[in-house]
């Protein structure tokens, strides 16, 4: 029962996170957690506080102290009703209205936006993973097509040469002439064909994806080429065996093709008495240097064939840094760098 004889409760102070605020225009921020309402003490047995508002079920709390503490109120409009009681009578109810700003997580669009964002991230991951797989497949298809072209250009050419030599041999045999030279040509062509086929098959075998296999094959090829002893060969690998080296199948294939052509050209054209091959670590990758003391040449001059352009084309395809330096009478130096990421 409400009695007009009881004094009205009056707000003494309102504090938000310990800071005084004006109760007449109370606005609580989304990140402000604590609300403390303190009343002027009056002669009553107890004080009652009842709060209701957005996201809250109406609830009343009795206290013998003239203050009430609230935490983590949801965003929206709220009303605090308060009064005092004595001997079964209550004073007139007073109200405090205030507004709590909505936190980001309380916005209606927040959770749908989170779900959409997560779905977007998952979709992006699936998209880029699919794109990566497609690119890898296309890359492998490109490598296979190029290797098939190599087989066609090199092996088919050698086989055609053998066929022509066989025709020549038949004609010489019909005339009972000496055809030992033609047999030797056929033999050499067969050896070259076998070596080219072996090199191509080696390049695409997955179990050959090690630098040791590549460097050892390079050493053996140079030793076989200069086996006569007219040219001194120095082959040096200064990379520690425990150092991890990444050389892709495509790089391995291009490096060995460039290397074979360089060694073959030195043997055939350079008239060199000394050849040095050095393989060593660099800050930006693995360095390969091939140096000879032969007659040299002018790299800018026009020559038959496409040897120099092939060097640069294969190096570009394998992301290999390639440099060639030569001049007449001063030999030739070729440097390659295999990048390591």
PyMOL commands that set and color helices and strands:
alter all, ss='L'
color gray80, all
select helices_A, chain A and resi 23-25+104-106+110-174+180-204+206-208+211-225+249-270+307-317
alter helices_A, ss='H'
color red, helices_A
select strands_A, chain A and resi 11-16+19-21+26-28+34-39+46-53+56-63+67-71+76-86+89-90+94-100+232-237+274-282+285-292+320-326+332-339
alter strands_A, ss='S'
color yellow, strands_A
deselect
rebuild
show_as cartoon
